């Protein structure tokens, strides 16, 4: 678990809010036809994963990273229930190096 002020801030935010997926970012929402039907995708600072979910639903194996363990846990639970190919990890972009 990452114990930094920004991680604590986002954990508090995601703990207070009911978990619901919103539409993906505008460019993904308006242009799903431009995405490949398979492949890999990366969602950095994914939060609860609205873009990761959209990419996985299009058939992409998606890796998602966020500093909030609360957000990642919610995303992993949702991905498991929906059988989406999402590999989500708690990750601090300010201190860690991407694998």
Backbone bond lengths (Angstrom), bond angles and torsions (degrees), N, CA, C in turn:
res aa  C-N    CA-C-N  psi(-1)  N-CA   C-N-CA  omega(-1)  CA-C   N-CA-C  phi
1 X - - - 1.456 - - 1.530 108.99 -
2 X 1.284 115.64 138.59 1.457 121.40 -179.90 1.531 108.01 -89.93
3 X 1.321 116.01 125.07 1.460 120.85 -177.09 1.520 110.02 -112.19
4 X 1.312 115.66 69.18 1.464 122.33 177.71 1.518 107.69 -122.28
5 X 1.327 116.87 156.93 1.474 118.95 -178.98 1.530 113.68 -54.57
6 X 1.325 117.72 -39.80 1.473 118.44 -179.52 1.526 111.10 -68.18
7 X 1.321 118.11 -36.34 1.463 120.81 176.93 1.521 109.99 -66.06
8 X 1.314 117.16 -43.31 1.461 121.19 178.51 1.530 110.76 -61.86
9 X 1.329 116.05 -41.67 1.473 120.94 178.96 1.526 110.97 -59.18
10 X 1.342 116.51 -50.57 1.469 119.80 -177.43 1.523 111.81 -70.38
11 X 1.324 117.95 -35.38 1.463 119.81 175.65 1.524 110.37 -60.07
12 X 1.332 116.80 -41.59 1.462 120.59 179.15 1.528 110.65 -64.97
13 X 1.310 116.82 -42.70 1.470 120.72 179.85 1.522 110.77 -62.14
14 X 1.331 117.28 -48.89 1.465 120.09 -177.26 1.526 112.25 -72.56
15 X 1.327 117.72 -22.98 1.464 120.48 177.20 1.525 111.70 -74.08
16 X 1.318 117.27 -33.14 1.458 121.54 -176.54 1.522 113.00 -79.97
17 X 1.309 116.57 -30.84 1.460 120.49 -174.42 1.519 111.49 -89.28
18 X 1.327 114.69 142.44 1.456 118.60 171.88 1.517 107.47 -63.67
19 X 1.296 115.84 146.41 1.444 120.11 -177.54 1.517 109.84 -86.82
20 X 1.308 114.97 121.06 1.460 120.79 177.02 1.521 107.41 -150.72
21 X 1.300 115.55 141.41 1.455 118.51 176.70 1.512 109.83 -86.59
22 X 1.290 114.89 131.82 1.446 122.01 175.41 1.518 107.29 -97.91
23 X 1.298 118.06 166.79 1.466 118.59 176.45 1.532 109.67 -58.05
24 X 1.309 116.82 153.68 1.467 119.35 178.13 1.529 110.61 -65.72
25 X 1.306 115.42 175.51 1.462 119.61 178.85 1.530 109.24 -54.54
26 X 1.317 115.57 159.40 1.461 122.43 -172.35 1.532 112.74 -54.60
27 X 1.318 117.38 -43.36 1.470 119.65 -176.28 1.533 111.74 -66.11
28 X 1.338 117.56 -38.14 1.470 119.78 176.64 1.523 110.78 -72.19
29 X 1.310 116.32 -39.97 1.463 121.02 -178.45 1.532 111.86 -63.59
30 X 1.327 115.87 -39.66 1.465 119.89 -176.00 1.527 113.65 -87.48
31 X 1.341 117.34 -14.52 1.464 119.41 -174.06 1.526 114.03 -132.42
32 X 1.315 119.50 44.12 1.465 119.09 -178.52 1.529 112.45 -62.57
33 X 1.313 116.64 -25.31 1.463 121.24 -179.46 1.539 112.25 -66.96
34 X 1.317 117.54 -17.24 1.463 120.97 -179.94 1.529 112.94 -84.47
35 X 1.326 117.17 -11.82 1.459 120.78 -178.78 1.519 110.99 -80.84
36 X 1.328 117.13 144.96 1.463 119.24 175.01 1.532 109.94 -69.00
37 X 1.307 116.46 159.71 1.458 121.39 -179.29 1.520 112.44 -81.98
38 X 1.318 117.32 -11.21 1.465 121.90 176.59 1.524 108.06 -153.66
39 X 1.311 114.85 170.69 1.452 120.33 -179.93 1.512 110.33 128.49
40 X 1.316 116.14 -160.87 1.455 120.77 -179.79 1.526 109.86 -121.78
41 X 1.328 114.51 153.51 1.465 120.74 179.45 1.521 108.76 -140.23
42 X 1.318 115.47 156.18 1.454 122.43 179.92 1.524 109.09 -128.24
43 X 1.329 116.33 130.94 1.465 122.40 176.63 1.522 107.83 -123.55
44 X 1.335 116.30 103.44 1.463 121.90 178.86 1.514 109.67 -90.94
45 X 1.342 115.89 143.43 1.467 121.43 -176.22 1.525 108.52 53.50
46 X 1.319 115.31 52.86 1.466 122.67 -169.34 1.518 114.69 -74.56
47 X 1.320 118.12 -16.61 1.461 118.41 -174.04 1.516 108.86 59.48
48 X 1.307 117.28 -135.00 1.464 120.22 179.15 1.522 113.03 -81.32
49 X 1.326 117.17 2.06 1.447 120.71 168.20 1.508 118.27 92.56
50 X 1.322 119.04 28.90 1.469 119.01 -177.70 1.525 111.93 -59.88
51 X 1.343 117.95 -37.23 1.465 119.68 178.30 1.526 111.01 -77.68
52 X 1.326 117.04 -38.13 1.462 120.52 177.42 1.527 110.86 -60.28
53 X 1.317 116.26 -41.79 1.465 120.80 178.72 1.523 110.35 -63.59
54 X 1.316 117.37 -44.96 1.469 120.66 179.86 1.525 110.82 -61.41
55 X 1.321 116.90 -41.70 1.466 120.67 179.94 1.528 111.02 -67.53
56 X 1.323 116.81 -42.23 1.468 120.09 179.01 1.527 111.35 -65.70
57 X 1.314 117.15 -37.10 1.468 120.47 177.95 1.530 111.76 -64.52
58 X 1.318 116.36 -24.94 1.465 120.44 176.99 1.528 111.13 -83.15
59 X 1.339 118.08 0.54 1.455 121.45 176.08 1.510 115.00 100.81
60 X 1.322 117.00 7.15 1.455 120.34 -178.42 1.524 110.68 -91.35
61 X 1.324 116.66 139.43 1.454 121.21 172.51 1.524 106.43 -79.48
62 X 1.324 115.68 116.54 1.459 120.91 -167.73 1.524 111.94 -113.50
63 X 1.322 115.45 134.16 1.462 122.06 171.32 1.519 107.35 -105.09
64 X 1.325 115.81 132.93 1.463 121.41 -177.68 1.523 109.37 -130.16
65 X 1.326 115.65 137.20 1.458 121.41 -177.96 1.524 109.97 -131.42
66 X 1.340 116.12 138.43 1.456 120.91 175.14 1.520 109.47 -154.75
67 X 1.320 116.19 155.87 1.455 122.33 -179.62 1.530 112.03 -76.36
68 X 1.322 118.25 -17.51 1.465 122.25 -175.79 1.529 112.08 -92.94
69 X 1.319 115.44 116.96 1.468 119.69 176.42 1.526 110.64 -66.45
70 X 1.322 117.04 -31.76 1.468 120.90 178.46 1.530 109.80 -63.84
71 X 1.324 117.19 -47.00 1.463 121.17 179.75 1.524 111.05 -63.04
72 X 1.326 116.75 -44.56 1.468 120.47 -178.95 1.529 110.95 -64.33
73 X 1.329 117.09 -41.80 1.469 119.61 177.67 1.525 111.20 -60.55
74 X 1.328 116.70 -42.49 1.466 119.89 178.78 1.524 111.42 -65.50
75 X 1.313 116.52 -40.49 1.464 120.19 178.34 1.522 110.96 -64.67
76 X 1.323 117.50 -44.97 1.471 120.55 179.78 1.525 111.63 -62.60
77 X 1.333 116.93 -40.84 1.467 120.06 177.52 1.522 110.70 -61.95
78 X 1.326 116.87 -45.88 1.458 120.98 -179.61 1.528 111.08 -64.19
79 X 1.328 116.19 -44.45 1.470 120.08 -179.52 1.529 110.88 -61.25
80 X 1.316 116.98 -39.62 1.468 120.47 179.10 1.526 110.75 -64.95
81 X 1.320 116.79 -43.90 1.475 120.70 -179.65 1.526 111.57 -64.48
82 X 1.312 116.31 -35.10 1.464 121.42 -177.66 1.534 112.69 -94.77
83 X 1.309 117.05 1.75 1.472 124.63 -175.87 1.536 112.22 48.91
84 X 1.324 114.52 50.89 1.461 121.23 177.29 1.528 109.74 -97.29
85 X 1.318 116.06 144.05 1.469 121.16 179.36 1.527 109.92 -83.67
86 X 1.321 114.60 83.07 1.460 120.59 179.02 1.523 108.61 -127.48
87 X 1.319 115.86 123.44 1.455 122.61 173.22 1.517 106.40 -102.87
88 X 1.327 116.80 106.81 1.462 120.75 -175.57 1.524 109.91 -112.09
89 X 1.335 115.16 139.98 1.462 120.83 -175.71 1.523 111.00 -140.09
90 X 1.328 115.25 143.56 1.456 120.56 170.39 1.518 106.64 -74.34
91 X 1.312 115.51 130.17 1.463 119.62 -170.79 1.520 109.51 -156.15
92 X 1.313 116.97 134.87 1.453 122.51 178.12 1.534 108.83 -103.94
93 X 1.315 116.82 104.06 1.455 121.23 -178.01 1.529 112.58 -62.74
94 X 1.331 116.58 -21.88 1.470 120.04 179.85 1.522 112.59 -79.05
95 X 1.344 117.51 -19.93 1.457 118.79 -174.91 1.518 114.85 -126.19
96 X 1.302 118.00 -22.64 1.455 121.04 -174.08 1.518 111.44 -102.04
97 X 1.324 115.15 162.51 1.456 122.27 176.19 1.523 107.41 -108.78
98 X 1.310 116.38 133.20 1.458 119.25 179.07 1.525 110.83 -61.37
99 X 1.323 116.05 141.12 1.477 119.09 177.74 1.520 110.82 -68.05
